[in-house]
Structures are given as structure tokens and as C-alpha cells.
């Protein structure tokens, strides 16, 4: 098997950090956020009853969904090893779901880790929509590190490996 960046392990570090943070948030009564499982249908299994081949039943929506102090939230976790994030890494059905979610009074965003910089950012849906619409109008098919609003930097704070609640509060304050 390949190294840390092997295709099958993409996102696993950020996902693990988020799962630990979300568990800490739950224990402290700050938020209840759950990882959304990706529905699969097994095709074949080995002798140990491990799935060796499967297909996705449907398109997934977002990685995480829940509530923070009574506010519905949903978000996706993305990683980039470079300063450019291809918009093909964000699927149209995810954009549609997040926009529908916000129309219902929730807050949607992306948590983006630049692994090359060891930096993490909360990217509000309004920014994702701006990048997405630019692409749809014939503009660039990606967004860059410099285009991300750095005031939404996400820090590691104590047991919170990805303490995104502060950035969420900044997003709520500006709405």
C-alpha cells in the first residue's frame, strides 16, 4: 500500500481530527455533529466477511450534519496538498444540498485543510457559491489559497483539534 497520501486514505487525517473534536463538543454540550455515512452496497466479500468490492448506492450529500446550540449545520471536509483547490472536488449535488440547507435556516460551510501549509480554514457557503458561479460563467475551475478569507482560520485549541465553532460564530455575526 502507498504512503500517507494513498488515494484510499485521502481526508482520513482531517476526518479523524473532526471526529475527535465533534466528540469533545458533544461531551461539553457545545454541539451535536455526526459523520454522515456513505451508503454502499457490497458486491463481494472475502472469507473474513470483509467487503472487497462495493458500489455507492447514491450520491452523498455532505460529510457532517448536526446542530450547534440550536442552529442546524452541515459541512464537508476537504484537503488540498497545494494552494489551488479544484472545484471538481466539490460536487454540484453537494452545492445544491448546502444551498437548500441554508434556505431552511441552517448554516453550511466547508472545512478546508491545506496540508502543504498545515493550515485549516472555514469557507462559508457564500464564498463557495462565488467560486462555483465564477466557474459556471467560464472562469477558473479552482480557487486559490489567497482567495480564501483568512479571517476564518481554524485553530487547534486544547482538546479541540479543529476548533471550528469560533469561525462559525464569526460567520453568524456577519450575516
DASUL-V776037 format. One line per field, one symbol per residue. ss: DSSP state (h for helix, s for strand, l for the rest). Layout:
ss = ???
//
This chain:
ss = llllllhhhllhhhhhhhhhhhhhhhhhllsssssllllsssssslllllsssssslllllllsssssllsssssssssslllssshhhllhhhhhhhhhhhhlllssssssssllllsssssshhhhhhhhhhhhlllllssshhhllhhhslsssllsssslhhhhhhhhhhl
//
